[in-house]
């Protein structure tokens, strides 16, 4: 452990949305909260939009969605003559394209679970009046909302209904609100330059989780190690296997007292693990009266891919530890395929061992970066020395030494490199814990001296050694004083796919102060720029599943197989306290385009019981104070649209094109997990007669344990809930339901009222036949709403999931 107390368009479209992105982090108002209908941040489309071109630079539509909206536009406009087309095409285009607005969730009132999702976006009163006077005849083609159908002839009631509670976001006035548009798509920062990011809870209840690694085998599992010597397997849907992957608690030396640095400290998988099943661990042991650090090799069981063969341990290396602290603990394979071992200087204060200390003594393995070759070690030596190790021919130096002069490097990582240019690939970043004054970040290079104990950060520690001109030490890329933190925890350069703004940002932390920090290298000057990271303020993190707080003792960082970034922290820094949590780092300002980051995990054959993940942390401190509301500006006429409308008329395709099944698609309320907790309802309530659900909505009920991923299928049609009674219920039908609820897979099509009979409801569908790609059961073939020849003992159900695991109990 690192603990060391001694140390839209045309003239009306705002130009800033067109020049959104990358280089500078801007100060933005707390209330800025772009959000799409899928409750995620907006994105930059991979392919330029052809219809909703006002959002071609940044918004909530990719090319596929843009084409669907264009088809919808032509389907609506085919119902009008030339006069109707000339007057209303602009309005229809604008209304349809608000699904692509960066604030789509606000415009359609989708971010509040207490209100139905709108089918027409929230309009400003003056714009609504113009729309109604010129084009109220288009309303039946834009929405199937029965309440809108009742009031569409009443201008006042209709525009009151279409009005948003929060007028800052009504269309089109939000386009001229610079608080909402000027910094869209950038990582936000407060007045002090602190970057506002959010977190997603990934795992909890862990005892000092100090390592999280993946096997790079295509399964996208991740493995979390506890200091006591247990390693747990997590599946991509964050389900935990009940049986530990590795259990060496009887061999690991640690204690329950806070700050004990001994224990299970490191874990890494061989680059060819998929084929050789090898992994390596770094832990503290007691041999007689001596304390040692041990690096061992293990093999995974031939009978269970989620359990280590504990009899396969081979000790690769043991090093005596003269004190109980500064034990190092990092293991990793770099791009060269060799195993790197990062040791501490042996403990106590000031590296007092020998004339110059262990770190400057190349004949000692402590205070070093070691590099060894472990391939082909089934026969002969357990490891060999890479032929290009820097001190292999230096008399008295240990040939394993790759770099020296380190104090206690805690958490190192290999840069994957820029996803496109590969710039930076292979760099090894480390956080080296300081002594009395400074903490530092280093980039490890072959044969280099990192200065300890002569230097601490950029400062001299041992003045005599520091004055030695032959020291030739490499300076850190960044060092910070102890007023900022007293125990650095090294991190990773973000190279994931999901959050493009973070690319190239080195994110790290401090164990003692709980600070999250970042460095980013200027591509021109090559200097590293520092920014602290704060949790998002106000509404910044009010997305489903996100939080804005974490436990203060930051123990370690990690990246998953896809390259997304995580860190682990705890509320009590003891090896026996189950207060450890794993968090995923999230940028709420921008995400990657849909489907760009898709991957299909290889199947995992599971022989253990599964423990479902239940998040415990909540969003805190959401500020719902009213915003500074700009004075509404008169809405311009739609004449500026004529050029585009004329072009669309010329390009009108064959109207036999399939009509998109829904205008405002969204994930199920079940998947939102009530993440608007703490956020009070703003302004007045919506019209009481508004429908509570959209026709075609589904819900799952009847599971005795209350799980949201399984249950009897109940369907909402024409103002009532009913059951689906079907003795031919099949996996394709189930797949439609599960996807509608936000799950990736249908694991089971449950028949014969497996989840109980819905006797208090009418049987509403029978003989359902789906292709599996429909947006709801109503889009599938069926006997007709309310037509059936079955009884409730055939009520259908589903079991859904996000991973197609093969269960072997």
SULFENMO-V772339 format. One record per helix or strand. SS is the DSSP state (2 for helix, 1 for strand). FROM is the first residue (numbers start at 1). TO is the last residue. If there is no record, write none. Layout:
# SULFENMO-V772339
ss->SS from->FROM to->TO
ss->SS from->FROM to->TO
This chain:
# SULFENMO-V772339
ss->2 from->15 to->17
ss->1 from->26 to->27
ss->1 from->43 to->43
ss->2 from->53 to->55
ss->1 from->59 to->59
ss->2 from->63 to->77
ss->2 from->82 to->100
ss->2 from->104 to->107
ss->1 from->123 to->123
ss->2 from->125 to->142
ss->2 from->146 to->151
ss->2 from->155 to->162
ss->2 from->167 to->169
ss->1 from->171 to->171
ss->2 from->173 to->176
ss->2 from->178 to->181
ss->1 from->188 to->189
ss->1 from->195 to->206
ss->1 from->209 to->213
ss->1 from->222 to->226
ss->1 from->230 to->234
ss->1 from->240 to->241
ss->1 from->246 to->247
ss->1 from->264 to->269
ss->2 from->273 to->276
ss->1 from->278 to->287
ss->1 from->290 to->300
ss->1 from->308 to->321
ss->1 from->330 to->333
ss->1 from->339 to->342
ss->1 from->368 to->373
ss->1 from->384 to->384
ss->1 from->401 to->404
ss->1 from->409 to->414
ss->1 from->428 to->432
ss->1 from->438 to->444
ss->1 from->449 to->449
ss->1 from->455 to->456
ss->1 from->459 to->460
ss->2 from->463 to->466
ss->1 from->473 to->473
ss->1 from->478 to->481
ss->1 from->488 to->493
ss->2 from->500 to->502
ss->1 from->506 to->510
ss->1 from->516 to->521
ss->1 from->528 to->535
ss->1 from->546 to->547
ss->1 from->553 to->559
ss->1 from->565 to->570
ss->1 from->580 to->586
ss->1 from->591 to->591
ss->1 from->605 to->606
ss->1 from->610 to->611
ss->2 from->639 to->651
ss->2 from->669 to->672
ss->1 from->698 to->701
ss->1 from->710 to->717
ss->1 from->720 to->725
ss->2 from->731 to->740
ss->1 from->745 to->750
ss->1 from->762 to->765
ss->1 from->769 to->769
ss->2 from->777 to->779
ss->1 from->781 to->781
ss->2 from->792 to->794
ss->1 from->795 to->795
ss->1 from->797 to->801
ss->1 from->806 to->807
